[in-house]
């Protein structure tokens, strides 16, 4: 909306800047999308907290027991790849 000086164009701006959750997932910036309850996170705080907790638990379980050095290398590769996928372009 800053680019167009119009709050109505917020969605268009997000799409142009590739800031949607789907874009970030496709680019590899985020690992998963946690759905919000109907009405948004602010209206379903308990559901939101539960969903975030479940997602964190699943991600931590997936990381448990993995080699620290390998995890660091994967993380480094992830961030280096972001530029190659168009994030830094």
PDB file with one MODEL, atoms N, CA, C and O in Angstrom:
MODEL        1
ATOM      1  N   UNK A   1       0.818  -1.197   0.000  1.00  0.00           N
ATOM      2  CA  UNK A   1       0.000   0.000   0.000  1.00  0.00           C
ATOM      3  C   UNK A   1       0.861   1.260   0.000  1.00  0.00           C
ATOM      4  O   UNK A   1       0.406   2.312  -0.448  1.00  0.00           O
ATOM      5  N   UNK A   2       2.086   1.173   0.490  1.00  0.00           N
ATOM      6  CA  UNK A   2       2.995   2.317   0.464  1.00  0.00           C
ATOM      7  C   UNK A   2       3.313   2.685  -0.985  1.00  0.00           C
ATOM      8  O   UNK A   2       3.389   3.863  -1.334  1.00  0.00           O
ATOM      9  N   UNK A   3       3.497   1.670  -1.817  1.00  0.00           N
ATOM     10  CA  UNK A   3       3.846   1.923  -3.217  1.00  0.00           C
ATOM     11  C   UNK A   3       2.740   2.651  -3.967  1.00  0.00           C
ATOM     12  O   UNK A   3       3.008   3.499  -4.818  1.00  0.00           O
ATOM     13  N   UNK A   4       1.489   2.311  -3.642  1.00  0.00           N
ATOM     14  CA  UNK A   4       0.365   2.881  -4.367  1.00  0.00           C
ATOM     15  C   UNK A   4      -0.382   3.946  -3.564  1.00  0.00           C
ATOM     16  O   UNK A   4      -1.336   4.539  -4.067  1.00  0.00           O
ATOM     17  N   UNK A   5       0.037   4.196  -2.329  1.00  0.00           N
ATOM     18  CA  UNK A   5      -0.601   5.171  -1.439  1.00  0.00           C
ATOM     19  C   UNK A   5      -2.103   4.924  -1.328  1.00  0.00           C
ATOM     20  O   UNK A   5      -2.902   5.860  -1.308  1.00  0.00           O
ATOM     21  N   UNK A   6      -2.466   3.647  -1.255  1.00  0.00           N
ATOM     22  CA  UNK A   6      -3.875   3.269  -1.202  1.00  0.00           C
ATOM     23  C   UNK A   6      -4.004   1.973  -0.418  1.00  0.00           C
ATOM     24  O   UNK A   6      -3.511   0.932  -0.854  1.00  0.00           O
ATOM     25  N   UNK A   7      -4.660   2.026   0.730  1.00  0.00           N
ATOM     26  CA  UNK A   7      -4.813   0.840   1.573  1.00  0.00           C
ATOM     27  C   UNK A   7      -5.585  -0.266   0.864  1.00  0.00           C
ATOM     28  O   UNK A   7      -5.407  -1.443   1.178  1.00  0.00           O
ATOM     29  N   UNK A   8      -6.430   0.095  -0.075  1.00  0.00           N
ATOM     30  CA  UNK A   8      -7.214  -0.891  -0.821  1.00  0.00           C
ATOM     31  C   UNK A   8      -6.321  -1.812  -1.660  1.00  0.00           C
ATOM     32  O   UNK A   8      -6.728  -2.916  -2.020  1.00  0.00           O
ATOM     33  N   UNK A   9      -5.143  -1.368  -1.960  1.00  0.00           N
ATOM     34  CA  UNK A   9      -4.248  -2.139  -2.826  1.00  0.00           C
ATOM     35  C   UNK A   9      -3.284  -3.016  -2.033  1.00  0.00           C
ATOM     36  O   UNK A   9      -2.289  -3.488  -2.584  1.00  0.00           O
ATOM     37  N   UNK A  10      -3.561  -3.242  -0.750  1.00  0.00           N
ATOM     38  CA  UNK A  10      -2.665  -4.028   0.098  1.00  0.00           C
ATOM     39  C   UNK A  10      -2.422  -5.427  -0.477  1.00  0.00           C
ATOM     40  O   UNK A  10      -1.279  -5.882  -0.533  1.00  0.00           O
ATOM     41  N   UNK A  11      -3.478  -6.105  -0.898  1.00  0.00           N
ATOM     42  CA  UNK A  11      -3.333  -7.455  -1.457  1.00  0.00           C
ATOM     43  C   UNK A  11      -2.487  -7.425  -2.730  1.00  0.00           C
ATOM     44  O   UNK A  11      -1.626  -8.281  -2.936  1.00  0.00           O
ATOM     45  N   UNK A  12      -2.740  -6.450  -3.564  1.00  0.00           N
ATOM     46  CA  UNK A  12      -1.969  -6.316  -4.810  1.00  0.00           C
ATOM     47  C   UNK A  12      -0.492  -6.070  -4.502  1.00  0.00           C
ATOM     48  O   UNK A  12       0.390  -6.617  -5.164  1.00  0.00           O
ATOM     49  N   UNK A  13      -0.235  -5.243  -3.493  1.00  0.00           N
ATOM     50  CA  UNK A  13       1.151  -4.965  -3.098  1.00  0.00           C
ATOM     51  C   UNK A  13       1.825  -6.227  -2.581  1.00  0.00           C
ATOM     52  O   UNK A  13       2.969  -6.510  -2.937  1.00  0.00           O
ATOM     53  N   UNK A  14       1.126  -6.985  -1.745  1.00  0.00           N
ATOM     54  CA  UNK A  14       1.692  -8.224  -1.206  1.00  0.00           C
ATOM     55  C   UNK A  14       2.017  -9.203  -2.327  1.00  0.00           C
ATOM     56  O   UNK A  14       3.057  -9.861  -2.301  1.00  0.00           O
ATOM     57  N   UNK A  15       1.128  -9.299  -3.308  1.00  0.00           N
ATOM     58  CA  UNK A  15       1.371 -10.201  -4.436  1.00  0.00           C
ATOM     59  C   UNK A  15       2.557  -9.718  -5.271  1.00  0.00           C
ATOM     60  O   UNK A  15       3.382 -10.521  -5.707  1.00  0.00           O
ATOM     61  N   UNK A  16       2.641  -8.416  -5.489  1.00  0.00           N
ATOM     62  CA  UNK A  16       3.744  -7.874  -6.283  1.00  0.00           C
ATOM     63  C   UNK A  16       5.080  -8.084  -5.578  1.00  0.00           C
ATOM     64  O   UNK A  16       6.098  -8.331  -6.224  1.00  0.00           O
ATOM     65  N   UNK A  17       5.071  -7.986  -4.269  1.00  0.00           N
ATOM     66  CA  UNK A  17       6.299  -8.148  -3.490  1.00  0.00           C
ATOM     67  C   UNK A  17       6.560  -9.599  -3.106  1.00  0.00           C
ATOM     68  O   UNK A  17       7.573  -9.903  -2.476  1.00  0.00           O
ATOM     69  N   UNK A  18       5.656 -10.491  -3.482  1.00  0.00           N
ATOM     70  CA  UNK A  18       5.753 -11.921  -3.177  1.00  0.00           C
ATOM     71  C   UNK A  18       5.830 -12.153  -1.669  1.00  0.00           C
ATOM     72  O   UNK A  18       6.724 -12.843  -1.179  1.00  0.00           O
ATOM     73  N   UNK A  19       4.879 -11.567  -0.943  1.00  0.00           N
ATOM     74  CA  UNK A  19       4.850 -11.667   0.506  1.00  0.00           C
ATOM     75  C   UNK A  19       3.750 -12.570   1.037  1.00  0.00           C
ATOM     76  O   UNK A  19       3.531 -12.620   2.247  1.00  0.00           O
ATOM     77  N   UNK A  20       3.058 -13.279   0.168  1.00  0.00           N
ATOM     78  CA  UNK A  20       2.013 -14.160   0.669  1.00  0.00           C
ATOM     79  C   UNK A  20       2.647 -15.414   1.269  1.00  0.00           C
ATOM     80  O   UNK A  20       3.781 -15.767   0.945  1.00  0.00           O
ATOM     81  N   UNK A  21       1.905 -16.070   2.136  1.00  0.00           N
ATOM     82  CA  UNK A  21       2.410 -17.296   2.764  1.00  0.00           C
ATOM     83  C   UNK A  21       2.777 -18.331   1.705  1.00  0.00           C
ATOM     84  O   UNK A  21       3.792 -19.017   1.825  1.00  0.00           O
ATOM     85  N   UNK A  22       1.956 -18.439   0.679  1.00  0.00           N
ATOM     86  CA  UNK A  22       2.229 -19.407  -0.382  1.00  0.00           C
ATOM     87  C   UNK A  22       3.537 -19.077  -1.104  1.00  0.00           C
ATOM     88  O   UNK A  22       4.318 -19.975  -1.420  1.00  0.00           O
ATOM     89  N   UNK A  23       3.771 -17.793  -1.364  1.00  0.00           N
ATOM     90  CA  UNK A  23       5.025 -17.382  -2.009  1.00  0.00           C
ATOM     91  C   UNK A  23       6.221 -17.733  -1.135  1.00  0.00           C
ATOM     92  O   UNK A  23       7.209 -18.284  -1.620  1.00  0.00           O
ATOM     93  N   UNK A  24       6.132 -17.414   0.149  1.00  0.00           N
ATOM     94  CA  UNK A  24       7.245 -17.683   1.064  1.00  0.00           C
ATOM     95  C   UNK A  24       7.517 -19.174   1.180  1.00  0.00           C
ATOM     96  O   UNK A  24       8.672 -19.584   1.290  1.00  0.00           O
ATOM     97  N   UNK A  25       6.466 -19.991   1.156  1.00  0.00           N
ATOM     98  CA  UNK A  25       6.635 -21.449   1.197  1.00  0.00           C
ATOM     99  C   UNK A  25       7.323 -21.923  -0.076  1.00  0.00           C
ATOM    100  O   UNK A  25       8.262 -22.717  -0.023  1.00  0.00           O
ATOM    101  N   UNK A  26       6.854 -21.435  -1.216  1.00  0.00           N
ATOM    102  CA  UNK A  26       7.431 -21.826  -2.506  1.00  0.00           C
ATOM    103  C   UNK A  26       8.903 -21.425  -2.601  1.00  0.00           C
ATOM    104  O   UNK A  26       9.711 -22.159  -3.170  1.00  0.00           O
ATOM    105  N   UNK A  27       9.248 -20.284  -2.056  1.00  0.00           N
ATOM    106  CA  UNK A  27      10.632 -19.810  -2.084  1.00  0.00           C
ATOM    107  C   UNK A  27      11.520 -20.514  -1.064  1.00  0.00           C
ATOM    108  O   UNK A  27      12.743 -20.379  -1.106  1.00  0.00           O
ATOM    109  N   UNK A  28      10.911 -21.262  -0.151  1.00  0.00           N
ATOM    110  CA  UNK A  28      11.687 -21.972   0.856  1.00  0.00           C
ATOM    111  C   UNK A  28      12.034 -21.134   2.074  1.00  0.00           C
ATOM    112  O   UNK A  28      12.862 -21.539   2.890  1.00  0.00           O
ATOM    113  N   UNK A  29      11.409 -19.971   2.205  1.00  0.00           N
ATOM    114  CA  UNK A  29      11.660 -19.105   3.354  1.00  0.00           C
ATOM    115  C   UNK A  29      11.015 -19.688   4.604  1.00  0.00           C
ATOM    116  O   UNK A  29      11.579 -19.618   5.696  1.00  0.00           O
ATOM    117  N   UNK A  30       9.834 -20.260   4.435  1.00  0.00           N
ATOM    118  CA  UNK A  30       9.133 -20.896   5.550  1.00  0.00           C
ATOM    119  C   UNK A  30       8.952 -22.373   5.247  1.00  0.00           C
ATOM    120  O   UNK A  30       8.942 -22.782   4.086  1.00  0.00           O
ATOM    121  N   UNK A  31       8.808 -23.171   6.300  1.00  0.00           N
ATOM    122  CA  UNK A  31       8.667 -24.615   6.129  1.00  0.00           C
ATOM    123  C   UNK A  31       7.218 -25.062   6.037  1.00  0.00           C
ATOM    124  O   UNK A  31       6.908 -26.066   5.394  1.00  0.00           O
ATOM    125  N   UNK A  32       6.339 -24.320   6.677  1.00  0.00           N
ATOM    126  CA  UNK A  32       4.928 -24.702   6.635  1.00  0.00           C
ATOM    127  C   UNK A  32       4.054 -23.488   6.853  1.00  0.00           C
ATOM    128  O   UNK A  32       4.497 -22.456   7.358  1.00  0.00           O
ATOM    129  N   UNK A  33       2.806 -23.635   6.460  1.00  0.00           N
ATOM    130  CA  UNK A  33       1.802 -22.599   6.675  1.00  0.00           C
ATOM    131  C   UNK A  33       0.838 -23.126   7.728  1.00  0.00           C
ATOM    132  O   UNK A  33       0.292 -24.221   7.592  1.00  0.00           O
ATOM    133  N   UNK A  34       0.635 -22.345   8.767  1.00  0.00           N
ATOM    134  CA  UNK A  34      -0.307 -22.716   9.824  1.00  0.00           C
ATOM    135  C   UNK A  34      -1.592 -21.947   9.553  1.00  0.00           C
ATOM    136  O   UNK A  34      -1.608 -20.717   9.567  1.00  0.00           O
ATOM    137  N   UNK A  35      -2.657 -22.679   9.311  1.00  0.00           N
ATOM    138  CA  UNK A  35      -3.936 -22.047   8.988  1.00  0.00           C
ATOM    139  C   UNK A  35      -4.506 -21.310  10.192  1.00  0.00           C
ATOM    140  O   UNK A  35      -4.369 -21.750  11.333  1.00  0.00           O
ATOM    141  N   UNK A  36      -5.146 -20.181   9.912  1.00  0.00           N
ATOM    142  CA  UNK A  36      -5.821 -19.417  10.953  1.00  0.00           C
ATOM    143  C   UNK A  36      -7.259 -19.896  11.079  1.00  0.00           C
ATOM    144  O   UNK A  36      -7.837 -20.392  10.112  1.00  0.00           O
ATOM    145  N   UNK A  37      -7.835 -19.750  12.260  1.00  0.00           N
ATOM    146  CA  UNK A  37      -9.253 -20.072  12.402  1.00  0.00           C
ATOM    147  C   UNK A  37     -10.103 -19.049  11.641  1.00  0.00           C
ATOM    148  O   UNK A  37      -9.623 -17.969  11.297  1.00  0.00           O
ATOM    149  N   UNK A  38     -11.351 -19.393  11.386  1.00  0.00           N
ATOM    150  CA  UNK A  38     -12.266 -18.478  10.709  1.00  0.00           C
ATOM    151  C   UNK A  38     -12.335 -17.180  11.511  1.00  0.00           C
ATOM    152  O   UNK A  38     -12.506 -17.208  12.729  1.00  0.00           O
ATOM    153  N   UNK A  39     -12.204 -16.060  10.838  1.00  0.00           N
ATOM    154  CA  UNK A  39     -12.236 -14.766  11.507  1.00  0.00           C
ATOM    155  C   UNK A  39     -10.864 -14.244  11.877  1.00  0.00           C
ATOM    156  O   UNK A  39     -10.735 -13.099  12.310  1.00  0.00           O
ATOM    157  N   UNK A  40      -9.838 -15.063  11.716  1.00  0.00           N
ATOM    158  CA  UNK A  40      -8.476 -14.628  12.000  1.00  0.00           C
ATOM    159  C   UNK A  40      -7.975 -15.058  13.360  1.00  0.00           C
ATOM    160  O   UNK A  40      -8.748 -15.459  14.229  1.00  0.00           O
ATOM    161  N   UNK A  41      -6.673 -14.969  13.527  1.00  0.00           N
ATOM    162  CA  UNK A  41      -6.015 -15.399  14.763  1.00  0.00           C
ATOM    163  C   UNK A  41      -6.495 -14.603  15.967  1.00  0.00           C
ATOM    164  O   UNK A  41      -6.573 -15.138  17.073  1.00  0.00           O
ATOM    165  N   UNK A  42      -6.818 -13.328  15.762  1.00  0.00           N
ATOM    166  CA  UNK A  42      -7.239 -12.491  16.870  1.00  0.00           C
ATOM    167  C   UNK A  42      -8.595 -12.905  17.437  1.00  0.00           C
ATOM    168  O   UNK A  42      -8.902 -12.594  18.588  1.00  0.00           O
ATOM    169  N   UNK A  43      -9.397 -13.594  16.654  1.00  0.00           N
ATOM    170  CA  UNK A  43     -10.718 -14.017  17.129  1.00  0.00           C
ATOM    171  C   UNK A  43     -10.715 -15.444  17.657  1.00  0.00           C
ATOM    172  O   UNK A  43     -11.628 -15.843  18.380  1.00  0.00           O
ATOM    173  N   UNK A  44      -9.715 -16.199  17.305  1.00  0.00           N
ATOM    174  CA  UNK A  44      -9.622 -17.580  17.767  1.00  0.00           C
ATOM    175  C   UNK A  44      -8.274 -17.826  18.408  1.00  0.00           C
ATOM    176  O   UNK A  44      -7.511 -18.685  17.966  1.00  0.00           O
ATOM    177  N   UNK A  45      -7.987 -17.072  19.446  1.00  0.00           N
ATOM    178  CA  UNK A  45      -6.653 -17.145  20.061  1.00  0.00           C
ATOM    179  C   UNK A  45      -6.306 -18.548  20.533  1.00  0.00           C
ATOM    180  O   UNK A  45      -5.199 -19.029  20.295  1.00  0.00           O
ATOM    181  N   UNK A  46      -7.241 -19.202  21.198  1.00  0.00           N
ATOM    182  CA  UNK A  46      -6.984 -20.552  21.705  1.00  0.00           C
ATOM    183  C   UNK A  46      -6.666 -21.528  20.590  1.00  0.00           C
ATOM    184  O   UNK A  46      -5.726 -22.316  20.693  1.00  0.00           O
ATOM    185  N   UNK A  47      -7.446 -21.474  19.530  1.00  0.00           N
ATOM    186  CA  UNK A  47      -7.212 -22.341  18.374  1.00  0.00           C
ATOM    187  C   UNK A  47      -5.858 -22.034  17.738  1.00  0.00           C
ATOM    188  O   UNK A  47      -5.120 -22.940  17.352  1.00  0.00           O
ATOM    189  N   UNK A  48      -5.550 -20.760  17.636  1.00  0.00           N
ATOM    190  CA  UNK A  48      -4.286 -20.349  17.029  1.00  0.00           C
ATOM    191  C   UNK A  48      -3.109 -20.846  17.845  1.00  0.00           C
ATOM    192  O   UNK A  48      -2.159 -21.405  17.296  1.00  0.00           O
ATOM    193  N   UNK A  49      -3.168 -20.646  19.153  1.00  0.00           N
ATOM    194  CA  UNK A  49      -2.090 -21.104  20.032  1.00  0.00           C
ATOM    195  C   UNK A  49      -1.940 -22.618  19.934  1.00  0.00           C
ATOM    196  O   UNK A  49      -0.820 -23.126  19.894  1.00  0.00           O
ATOM    197  N   UNK A  50      -3.055 -23.340  19.895  1.00  0.00           N
ATOM    198  CA  UNK A  50      -3.011 -24.794  19.757  1.00  0.00           C
ATOM    199  C   UNK A  50      -2.381 -25.229  18.443  1.00  0.00           C
ATOM    200  O   UNK A  50      -1.571 -26.156  18.411  1.00  0.00           O
ATOM    201  N   UNK A  51      -2.755 -24.558  17.358  1.00  0.00           N
ATOM    202  CA  UNK A  51      -2.212 -24.907  16.037  1.00  0.00           C
ATOM    203  C   UNK A  51      -0.715 -24.627  15.966  1.00  0.00           C
ATOM    204  O   UNK A  51       0.042 -25.423  15.410  1.00  0.00           O
ATOM    205  N   UNK A  52      -0.290 -23.504  16.525  1.00  0.00           N
ATOM    206  CA  UNK A  52       1.137 -23.169  16.531  1.00  0.00           C
ATOM    207  C   UNK A  52       1.896 -24.174  17.388  1.00  0.00           C
ATOM    208  O   UNK A  52       2.980 -24.620  17.012  1.00  0.00           O
ATOM    209  N   UNK A  53       1.329 -24.530  18.538  1.00  0.00           N
ATOM    210  CA  UNK A  53       1.966 -25.515  19.418  1.00  0.00           C
ATOM    211  C   UNK A  53       2.148 -26.861  18.738  1.00  0.00           C
ATOM    212  O   UNK A  53       3.208 -27.477  18.845  1.00  0.00           O
ATOM    213  N   UNK A  54       1.114 -27.321  18.039  1.00  0.00           N
ATOM    214  CA  UNK A  54       1.203 -28.603  17.326  1.00  0.00           C
ATOM    215  C   UNK A  54       2.259 -28.555  16.222  1.00  0.00           C
ATOM    216  O   UNK A  54       3.015 -29.507  16.030  1.00  0.00           O
ATOM    217  N   UNK A  55       2.299 -27.442  15.507  1.00  0.00           N
ATOM    218  CA  UNK A  55       3.286 -27.301  14.430  1.00  0.00           C
ATOM    219  C   UNK A  55       4.704 -27.290  14.994  1.00  0.00           C
ATOM    220  O   UNK A  55       5.597 -27.941  14.451  1.00  0.00           O
ATOM    221  N   UNK A  56       4.909 -26.553  16.080  1.00  0.00           N
ATOM    222  CA  UNK A  56       6.236 -26.520  16.708  1.00  0.00           C
ATOM    223  C   UNK A  56       6.643 -27.895  17.208  1.00  0.00           C
ATOM    224  O   UNK A  56       7.787 -28.314  17.032  1.00  0.00           O
ATOM    225  N   UNK A  57       5.708 -28.590  17.828  1.00  0.00           N
ATOM    226  CA  UNK A  57       6.000 -29.935  18.331  1.00  0.00           C
ATOM    227  C   UNK A  57       6.417 -30.862  17.189  1.00  0.00           C
ATOM    228  O   UNK A  57       7.386 -31.611  17.315  1.00  0.00           O
ATOM    229  N   UNK A  58       5.694 -30.809  16.087  1.00  0.00           N
ATOM    230  CA  UNK A  58       6.015 -31.659  14.936  1.00  0.00           C
ATOM    231  C   UNK A  58       7.391 -31.319  14.362  1.00  0.00           C
ATOM    232  O   UNK A  58       8.166 -32.215  14.027  1.00  0.00           O
ATOM    233  N   UNK A  59       7.691 -30.032  14.251  1.00  0.00           N
ATOM    234  CA  UNK A  59       8.987 -29.623  13.704  1.00  0.00           C
ATOM    235  C   UNK A  59      10.133 -30.019  14.629  1.00  0.00           C
ATOM    236  O   UNK A  59      11.176 -30.480  14.164  1.00  0.00           O
ATOM    237  N   UNK A  60       9.943 -29.842  15.936  1.00  0.00           N
ATOM    238  CA  UNK A  60      10.989 -30.221  16.890  1.00  0.00           C
ATOM    239  C   UNK A  60      11.216 -31.729  16.902  1.00  0.00           C
ATOM    240  O   UNK A  60      12.353 -32.184  17.025  1.00  0.00           O
ATOM    241  N   UNK A  61      10.140 -32.508  16.774  1.00  0.00           N
ATOM    242  CA  UNK A  61      10.285 -33.970  16.701  1.00  0.00           C
ATOM    243  C   UNK A  61      11.076 -34.364  15.457  1.00  0.00           C
ATOM    244  O   UNK A  61      11.902 -35.276  15.499  1.00  0.00           O
ATOM    245  N   UNK A  62      10.817 -33.671  14.355  1.00  0.00           N
ATOM    246  CA  UNK A  62      11.525 -33.973  13.107  1.00  0.00           C
ATOM    247  C   UNK A  62      13.019 -33.657  13.223  1.00  0.00           C
ATOM    248  O   UNK A  62      13.844 -34.294  12.568  1.00  0.00           O
ATOM    249  N   UNK A  63      13.361 -32.676  14.055  1.00  0.00           N
ATOM    250  CA  UNK A  63      14.766 -32.289  14.221  1.00  0.00           C
ATOM    251  C   UNK A  63      15.488 -33.104  15.285  1.00  0.00           C
ATOM    252  O   UNK A  63      16.716 -33.191  15.281  1.00  0.00           O
ATOM    253  N   UNK A  64      14.733 -33.695  16.186  1.00  0.00           N
ATOM    254  CA  UNK A  64      15.331 -34.430  17.307  1.00  0.00           C
ATOM    255  C   UNK A  64      16.219 -35.560  16.799  1.00  0.00           C
ATOM    256  O   UNK A  64      15.836 -36.325  15.913  1.00  0.00           O
ATOM    257  N   UNK A  65      17.392 -35.646  17.370  1.00  0.00           N
ATOM    258  CA  UNK A  65      18.306 -36.724  17.022  1.00  0.00           C
ATOM    259  C   UNK A  65      19.127 -36.494  15.769  1.00  0.00           C
ATOM    260  O   UNK A  65      19.986 -37.311  15.438  1.00  0.00           O
ATOM    261  N   UNK A  66      18.883 -35.404  15.069  1.00  0.00           N
ATOM    262  CA  UNK A  66      19.664 -35.127  13.860  1.00  0.00           C
ATOM    263  C   UNK A  66      21.006 -34.525  14.248  1.00  0.00           C
ATOM    264  O   UNK A  66      21.134 -33.859  15.275  1.00  0.00           O
ATOM    265  N   UNK A  67      21.981 -34.766  13.424  1.00  0.00           N
ATOM    266  CA  UNK A  67      23.329 -34.271  13.646  1.00  0.00           C
ATOM    267  C   UNK A  67      23.358 -32.742  13.571  1.00  0.00           C
ATOM    268  O   UNK A  67      22.872 -32.152  12.607  1.00  0.00           O
ATOM    269  N   UNK A  68      23.932 -32.109  14.595  1.00  0.00           N
ATOM    270  CA  UNK A  68      23.981 -30.644  14.650  1.00  0.00           C
ATOM    271  C   UNK A  68      24.733 -30.039  13.470  1.00  0.00           C
ATOM    272  O   UNK A  68      24.307 -29.033  12.903  1.00  0.00           O
ATOM    273  N   UNK A  69      25.831 -30.647  13.110  1.00  0.00           N
ATOM    274  CA  UNK A  69      26.627 -30.125  12.001  1.00  0.00           C
ATOM    275  C   UNK A  69      25.823 -30.182  10.700  1.00  0.00           C
ATOM    276  O   UNK A  69      25.840 -29.241   9.907  1.00  0.00           O
ATOM    277  N   UNK A  70      25.129 -31.284  10.494  1.00  0.00           N
ATOM    278  CA  UNK A  70      24.309 -31.428   9.288  1.00  0.00           C
ATOM    279  C   UNK A  70      23.173 -30.403   9.280  1.00  0.00           C
ATOM    280  O   UNK A  70      22.852 -29.839   8.234  1.00  0.00           O
ATOM    281  N   UNK A  71      22.569 -30.164  10.439  1.00  0.00           N
ATOM    282  CA  UNK A  71      21.498 -29.172  10.528  1.00  0.00           C
ATOM    283  C   UNK A  71      22.009 -27.772  10.193  1.00  0.00           C
ATOM    284  O   UNK A  71      21.341 -27.010   9.495  1.00  0.00           O
ATOM    285  N   UNK A  72      23.190 -27.445  10.691  1.00  0.00           N
ATOM    286  CA  UNK A  72      23.782 -26.136  10.393  1.00  0.00           C
ATOM    287  C   UNK A  72      24.061 -25.997   8.899  1.00  0.00           C
ATOM    288  O   UNK A  72      23.833 -24.937   8.316  1.00  0.00           O
ATOM    289  N   UNK A  73      24.555 -27.066   8.285  1.00  0.00           N
ATOM    290  CA  UNK A  73      24.830 -27.033   6.847  1.00  0.00           C
ATOM    291  C   UNK A  73      23.540 -26.877   6.052  1.00  0.00           C
ATOM    292  O   UNK A  73      23.500 -26.132   5.073  1.00  0.00           O
ATOM    293  N   UNK A  74      22.474 -27.584   6.471  1.00  0.00           N
ATOM    294  CA  UNK A  74      21.178 -27.468   5.798  1.00  0.00           C
ATOM    295  C   UNK A  74      20.638 -26.046   5.905  1.00  0.00           C
ATOM    296  O   UNK A  74      20.139 -25.485   4.930  1.00  0.00           O
ATOM    297  N   UNK A  75      20.744 -25.473   7.100  1.00  0.00           N
ATOM    298  CA  UNK A  75      20.254 -24.108   7.317  1.00  0.00           C
ATOM    299  C   UNK A  75      21.042 -23.119   6.450  1.00  0.00           C
ATOM    300  O   UNK A  75      20.460 -22.229   5.830  1.00  0.00           O
ATOM    301  N   UNK A  76      22.343 -23.280   6.412  1.00  0.00           N
ATOM    302  CA  UNK A  76      23.182 -22.396   5.593  1.00  0.00           C
ATOM    303  C   UNK A  76      22.786 -22.501   4.119  1.00  0.00           C
ATOM    304  O   UNK A  76      22.640 -21.489   3.433  1.00  0.00           O
ATOM    305  N   UNK A  77      22.616 -23.733   3.642  1.00  0.00           N
ATOM    306  CA  UNK A  77      22.224 -23.961   2.251  1.00  0.00           C
ATOM    307  C   UNK A  77      20.857 -23.328   1.966  1.00  0.00           C
ATOM    308  O   UNK A  77      20.644 -22.745   0.903  1.00  0.00           O
ATOM    309  N   UNK A  78      19.942 -23.450   2.919  1.00  0.00           N
ATOM    310  CA  UNK A  78      18.600 -22.881   2.755  1.00  0.00           C
ATOM    311  C   UNK A  78      18.680 -21.383   2.505  1.00  0.00           C
ATOM    312  O   UNK A  78      18.049 -20.867   1.582  1.00  0.00           O
ATOM    313  N   UNK A  79      19.452 -20.691   3.321  1.00  0.00           N
ATOM    314  CA  UNK A  79      19.544 -19.240   3.179  1.00  0.00           C
ATOM    315  C   UNK A  79      20.319 -18.827   1.932  1.00  0.00           C
ATOM    316  O   UNK A  79      20.001 -17.806   1.323  1.00  0.00           O
ATOM    317  N   UNK A  80      21.310 -19.587   1.550  1.00  0.00           N
ATOM    318  CA  UNK A  80      22.034 -19.291   0.311  1.00  0.00           C
ATOM    319  C   UNK A  80      21.142 -19.497  -0.910  1.00  0.00           C
ATOM    320  O   UNK A  80      21.235 -18.760  -1.892  1.00  0.00           O
ATOM    321  N   UNK A  81      20.276 -20.508  -0.838  1.00  0.00           N
ATOM    322  CA  UNK A  81      19.378 -20.813  -1.952  1.00  0.00           C
ATOM    323  C   UNK A  81      18.281 -19.770  -2.142  1.00  0.00           C
ATOM    324  O   UNK A  81      17.724 -19.651  -3.233  1.00  0.00           O
ATOM    325  N   UNK A  82      17.969 -19.019  -1.098  1.00  0.00           N
ATOM    326  CA  UNK A  82      16.890 -18.035  -1.210  1.00  0.00           C
ATOM    327  C   UNK A  82      17.152 -17.038  -2.330  1.00  0.00           C
ATOM    328  O   UNK A  82      16.235 -16.687  -3.073  1.00  0.00           O
ATOM    329  N   UNK A  83      18.369 -16.586  -2.459  1.00  0.00           N
ATOM    330  CA  UNK A  83      18.699 -15.654  -3.534  1.00  0.00           C
ATOM    331  C   UNK A  83      18.539 -16.283  -4.900  1.00  0.00           C
ATOM    332  O   UNK A  83      18.091 -15.633  -5.844  1.00  0.00           O
ATOM    333  N   UNK A  84      18.908 -17.551  -5.005  1.00  0.00           N
ATOM    334  CA  UNK A  84      18.805 -18.253  -6.281  1.00  0.00           C
ATOM    335  C   UNK A  84      17.353 -18.478  -6.693  1.00  0.00           C
ATOM    336  O   UNK A  84      17.061 -18.632  -7.878  1.00  0.00           O
ATOM    337  N   UNK A  85      16.446 -18.497  -5.722  1.00  0.00           N
ATOM    338  CA  UNK A  85      15.029 -18.734  -6.013  1.00  0.00           C
ATOM    339  C   UNK A  85      14.266 -17.444  -6.280  1.00  0.00           C
ATOM    340  O   UNK A  85      13.046 -17.468  -6.443  1.00  0.00           O
ATOM    341  N   UNK A  86      14.966 -16.329  -6.325  1.00  0.00           N
ATOM    342  CA  UNK A  86      14.302 -15.079  -6.666  1.00  0.00           C
ATOM    343  C   UNK A  86      14.010 -14.165  -5.501  1.00  0.00           C
ATOM    344  O   UNK A  86      13.475 -13.075  -5.706  1.00  0.00           O
ATOM    345  N   UNK A  87      14.336 -14.561  -4.291  1.00  0.00           N
ATOM    346  CA  UNK A  87      14.020 -13.723  -3.142  1.00  0.00           C
ATOM    347  C   UNK A  87      14.858 -12.458  -3.120  1.00  0.00           C
ATOM    348  O   UNK A  87      14.376 -11.398  -2.720  1.00  0.00           O
ATOM    349  N   UNK A  88      16.096 -12.563  -3.542  1.00  0.00           N
ATOM    350  CA  UNK A  88      16.993 -11.406  -3.484  1.00  0.00           C
ATOM    351  C   UNK A  88      17.020 -10.625  -4.796  1.00  0.00           C
ATOM    352  O   UNK A  88      17.732  -9.628  -4.913  1.00  0.00           O
ATOM    353  N   UNK A  89      16.257 -11.071  -5.766  1.00  0.00           N
ATOM    354  CA  UNK A  89      16.272 -10.416  -7.085  1.00  0.00           C
ATOM    355  C   UNK A  89      15.518  -9.109  -7.078  1.00  0.00           C
ATOM    356  O   UNK A  89      15.437  -8.438  -8.106  1.00  0.00           O
TER     357      UNK A  89
ENDMDL
END
